[in-house]
Amino acid sequence: MEKMINFDFKDIDFKGGIIRYDSYYLSLEEDMLAVDYPHGFFIDAGWYQDLFKIYVIRDCAWDVPENVYEAHNDKEFYEKLLEAIKFTCEEYPKYKSNMCI
């Protein structure tokens, strides 16, 4: 039987990001969470073989992500997701919008 993990993203402030995809119940597959941001930013999170990965992508440049975060458990995943949100909104002031305050 596959291991199921319950992720509840409703309590996370995505700072104006719009959730495109949210797999509340996950059977540890790649597609887990997708969030669109202004100015071409995108956060994609999923399970990749033995760890969680969170990609920050800009302008659909999947081959050169702005940043990649890795986590080995659900607690670390939430922490890394918050870092990715902060990175998306604060580390690139030239792309920052009022939504990311």
N, C-alpha and C positions, 0 to 999 in steps of 0.2 A: 504494500500500500504506500502511495506517495505521501510524503510529509507535506501537510498544509500549514501555511503561516498566515495569520490574520494581520494585515496592515491597515490601519485606519488613518488616512491622510487628512480627514476633515479638521483635525486640530492643528494642522500645520499652516502657518501663514506663508503663502507662496508669493507674497509681496506683489500682487497684481498679475502673477502668472495665471494663465488659463489652462486648467487640466484638460488635456485632450483624451487621455486614456488613464484609467485607474483600475487596477485589478485588486479589489478589496480582499478577495480570497485567492491565494496564490499557491499553485502546486509547483513552485520553484522552476519557473520557466523564464526565458529571456524577457518577455514583455510584462512589465509591471506598472510603470508610471511614465507618463509623457506630459510635459508642461511647456506650453508656448509662452514666450515673453516678447515684449516689444523689441524692435530693432533687430529682428532676426535671430534672437537667442532661443534656445530649446534645451530643456533638461530631459534626459532619457535615463530611466533606471530599470535594472533588471537583474536576474540571477544568471550567472555565467559559470556553469560547471560546478565550482566549489566556492564561489564568493559573489557578493553583490557588487555591481559596478554602476556608477552614476557618471554619465557623460554630460558635459556642457558643450553644446554645439552652437556655432554661429553661422548663419547663412548657408545652412545645409552642408557644411564642410565636414562630413563624417570622417574623412581620412586624416584630418588635422583638428581634433577637438581642442577647444579652448582649455579644458581641464578634464581630468578623469579621477574619480574617487573610488576607492575599493573598501569594502567592509566584509567582515567574516561572520557577523551576527546581526540580529535585528536592532539591538541597541546602538551598535556602531553605525548601522545603516542610517538610522534616524539622525545621528550626529553628522554624518557625512552629507546627508541630504540638506540639512540646514546650512552646512558650509557651502554647498553648491549653490543654494539660493542666494546666500550672501555674496559669493563670488560673482554670480550673474548680475546682481543688482549694484554692487558697490565697487568691485575691482576694476570695472570699466566705466569710469565717469563720463567718457566721451559718448557712451551709448545710454547712459543713465536717463531714465525718465521719471516723472513724478509718481509713477506707479510703484517704483521700487523704494519708497520711503518707509 
